[in-house]
Amino acid sequence: MDPITAFVVAAYALSIALSLVIGLTGGHQSPLIALSYLSMFLPAVAVLIVRVTLHESPRLHWDTLPVRYLPVALFLIPVVMHAAMLPVMAALSGGIQWQAPRGWGILTGQALIARIALNAVAGLAVVTLLALFEEIGWRAWLLPRLLERMGARHAVLLSAVIWALWHVPFQLSGIQHIDGISPLRLVLAVTPGTLGAGLIIGWLWLCTESIWLCAIAHGAMNNWGQYTFKYMKDSGNPAADFAVLLAGSLAVLAAGGLLLWFGAGKRRQFSDGFSA
């Protein structure tokens, strides 16, 4: 079997299998919901399966981290999400009300800022570590192989589409869940944003070949992209929540499309074929 096909089949089979386990045991209320954290390891497992079955010996380069792209990796996706979502939330909910998470007690302003900053750094570190295993599969393994067969824009777009659709079983099964939004509506709202994030992270790989930057961008999206909303009171309006989520997704998709269209020419030349 072609290695790319084998990888995609393995990744999707693992995604569907995990989703069935969670979905058939209660969805987001499943007693096995903690297994959902395994989802981020699955692309790396798919790479391992391809290596074992097809006797491939991919090489991962861990020594590339161009610092000048670090601000883009850290802030681009979270800033785009918040710039779109906060005004829509304020407009539909009649303003934004803030609250500290439960269990924090009464804090001074300085202590509250310190707690938020600590959570931001620690959360980013943990989520980036988990995202690294996804990026081993999607950007460090799949994307370079697609680049050998097609142009840069098409390769990034195809890898982003594959990545976005890979998440759909997680949304349908309850692994990814938002109160008040049905699984189908969640798919409709989240998939464009995942596709857009795939375009942005793919562009980062084109420019840097850095698995670290891809993991940081992925981690920043998953953690900082949602960070402000952790300190807001629930709107109580599922329709508004859906609109806010969709606005963020479409904004990220637009940003990814523009970045790829105008920035694909910055592709770094791969040495020895590809660095994965």
C-alpha positions in Angstrom: 0.0 0.0 0.0 1.1 3.5 -0.7 2.6 5.0 2.6 0.4 8.1 2.5 -2.7 6.1 2.0 -1.6 3.7 4.8 -1.0 6.6 7.1 -4.4 8.2 6.5 -6.3 4.9 6.8 -4.5 4.1 10.1 -5.1 7.6 11.5 -8.8 7.6 10.6 -9.3 4.0 11.8 -7.8 5.0 15.2 -10.0 8.1 15.3 -13.2 6.2 14.6 -12.3 3.4 17.0 -11.7 5.8 19.9 -14.8 7.8 19.1 -16.9 4.6 19.1 -15.7 3.7 22.5 -16.6 7.1 23.9 -19.8 7.5 21.9 -21.2 4.1 22.8 -20.6 4.6 26.5 -22.3 7.9 27.0 -20.5 10.5 24.8 -19.2 13.5 26.8 -20.7 12.0 29.9 -19.0 8.6 29.4 -17.1 7.2 32.3 -14.3 6.6 29.8 -14.1 10.2 28.7 -10.6 10.5 30.1 -9.5 8.3 27.2 -10.2 11.3 24.9 -6.7 12.6 25.7 -5.4 9.6 23.7 -6.8 11.3 20.5 -3.7 13.6 20.3 -1.3 10.6 20.3 -3.1 8.8 17.4 -1.3 10.5 14.5 2.1 9.5 15.9 0.8 6.0 16.4 -0.3 5.9 12.8 3.3 6.9 11.8 4.6 4.0 13.9 2.1 1.6 12.2 3.3 2.7 8.8 7.0 2.3 9.8 6.4 -1.2 11.1 4.2 -2.5 8.3 5.9 -0.8 5.4 9.5 -0.8 6.8 9.9 2.9 6.5 12.5 4.8 8.4 11.4 8.4 8.6 13.8 10.9 10.2 12.5 13.6 12.5 14.7 16.7 12.9 14.4 18.2 16.3 17.0 21.0 16.0 15.1 23.6 14.1 13.4 26.5 15.9 13.6 29.8 14.1 12.8 32.3 16.8 11.6 35.0 14.4 8.5 32.9 13.6 7.7 32.3 17.3 5.4 35.3 17.7 3.4 34.1 14.7 3.1 30.6 16.2 2.1 31.9 19.6 -0.3 34.7 18.8 -1.7 34.5 15.2 -4.5 32.0 15.7 -5.5 33.1 19.2 -5.6 36.8 18.2 -7.7 36.1 15.1 -10.1 33.9 17.0 -10.6 36.5 19.8 -10.8 39.4 17.3 -13.8 37.7 15.6 -15.5 36.0 18.5 -15.5 38.7 21.3 -17.3 41.3 19.2 -19.9 38.8 18.1 -20.4 37.5 21.6 -20.8 41.1 22.9 -23.3 42.0 20.2 -25.4 38.9 20.6 -25.3 38.6 24.4 -25.6 42.3 25.2 -22.1 42.6 26.6 -19.6 40.3 28.3 -19.6 39.3 31.9 -16.5 38.0 33.6 -16.0 35.6 36.4 -13.0 33.8 38.1 -13.1 30.0 37.8 -14.6 28.1 40.7 -12.2 27.2 43.5 -10.1 30.3 43.1 -11.7 32.0 46.0 -11.4 35.7 46.6 -8.2 37.2 45.1 -6.6 40.6 45.0 -6.3 42.1 41.5 -2.5 41.4 41.5 -3.0 37.8 42.7 -5.7 37.3 40.0 -3.4 38.5 37.3 -0.6 36.2 38.5 -2.9 33.2 38.6 -4.2 33.9 35.1 -0.6 34.3 33.8 0.5 31.1 35.5 -2.4 29.2 34.0 -1.7 30.6 30.6 2.0 29.5 30.6 1.4 26.1 32.2 -1.6 25.4 30.0 0.3 26.2 26.9 3.2 24.0 27.9 1.0 21.0 28.6 -1.2 21.4 25.5 1.8 22.0 23.3 3.4 18.7 24.5 0.2 16.9 23.6 0.0 18.7 20.2 3.5 17.6 19.4 2.3 14.0 18.9 -0.3 15.2 16.4 2.2 17.3 14.6 4.6 14.3 14.2 1.9 12.8 12.0 0.3 15.7 10.2 3.0 18.2 9.5 6.3 16.3 10.1 5.3 13.1 8.3 2.3 13.7 6.0 3.0 17.2 4.6 6.6 16.6 3.4 5.4 13.5 1.5 2.6 15.5 -0.2 5.1 18.2 -1.1 7.0 15.6 -3.1 4.0 14.9 -5.2 2.3 18.3 -5.7 2.8 22.1 -5.3 3.1 23.7 -1.9 -0.4 25.3 -1.8 -2.1 22.0 -2.9 -0.1 20.0 -0.4 -0.9 22.3 2.6 -4.6 22.4 1.5 -4.9 18.6 1.2 -3.1 18.0 4.5 -5.4 20.6 6.2 -8.6 19.0 4.8 -7.4 15.5 5.9 -6.6 16.9 9.4 -10.0 18.8 9.7 -12.1 15.8 8.7 -10.1 13.5 11.0 -11.6 15.5 13.9 -15.2 14.9 12.8 -15.6 11.6 14.7 -14.5 13.3 17.9 -17.2 16.0 17.5 -19.9 13.5 16.7 -19.0 11.2 19.6 -18.9 13.8 22.3 -15.1 13.8 22.7 -15.3 17.4 21.7 -18.4 18.9 23.3 -20.0 22.3 24.0 -23.1 22.5 26.1 -26.2 23.4 24.1 -24.6 22.8 20.7 -25.6 19.5 19.0 -22.8 17.3 17.6 -23.8 18.0 14.0 -23.9 21.8 14.6 -20.5 21.5 16.3 -19.1 19.8 13.2 -20.4 22.7 11.1 -19.0 25.3 13.4 -15.6 23.8 14.2 -14.5 22.2 10.9 -13.9 25.5 9.0 -11.7 26.7 11.8 -9.7 23.5 12.0 -9.2 23.7 8.2 -8.0 27.2 8.6 -5.6 26.3 11.4 -4.3 23.5 9.3 -3.5 26.1 6.5 -1.7 28.3 9.0 0.3 25.6 10.7 1.1 24.1 7.2 2.4 27.5 6.1 4.6 27.6 9.2 6.1 24.2 8.2 6.7 25.5 4.7 8.7 28.4 6.1 10.6 26.7 8.9 10.4 22.8 8.8 10.2 23.2 12.6 8.1 20.6 14.4 8.4 22.7 17.5 6.8 25.8 16.0 4.0 23.7 14.6 3.4 22.1 18.0 3.5 25.6 19.6 1.0 27.0 17.1 -1.3 24.0 17.7 -1.0 24.3 21.4 -1.6 28.0 21.4 -4.8 27.5 19.3 -6.1 24.8 21.7 -5.2 26.7 24.9 -4.9 30.4 24.3 -7.5 30.4 21.5 -10.1 29.5 24.1 -8.4 31.3 27.0 -10.5 34.4 27.4 -13.7 32.3 27.3 -12.7 30.4 30.4 -13.3 33.6 32.4 -16.7 34.5 31.0 -20.1 33.7 32.3 -22.1 31.3 30.1 -24.4 33.2 27.8 -27.2 30.7 28.2 -28.0 31.1 24.5 -27.0 28.1 22.4 -27.7 30.0 19.1 -25.4 32.8 20.2 -22.7 30.3 21.2 -23.0 28.6 17.8 -22.7 32.0 16.0 -19.6 33.0 18.1 -17.9 29.7 17.4 -18.7 29.9 13.7 -17.4 33.5 13.6 -14.0 32.4 15.1 -13.8 29.4 12.7 -14.5 31.5 9.6 -12.0 34.1 10.7 -9.2 31.5 11.1 -10.1 30.0 7.8 -9.9 33.4 6.1 -6.5 34.1 7.8 -5.2 30.7 6.8 -6.3 31.1 3.2 -4.7 34.5 2.8 -1.5 33.5 4.5 -1.1 30.4 2.3 -2.1 32.2 -0.9 0.4 35.1 -0.4 3.0 33.2 1.7 3.4 29.9 0.0 6.3 31.3 -2.0 8.4 31.4 1.2 8.7 27.7 1.2 12.0 26.6 2.6 14.0 24.2 0.4 14.1 20.7 1.9 17.4 19.1 2.2 17.8 15.4 1.4 14.1 15.3 0.2 12.3 16.2 3.4 13.0 16.5 7.1 10.8 13.8 8.5 
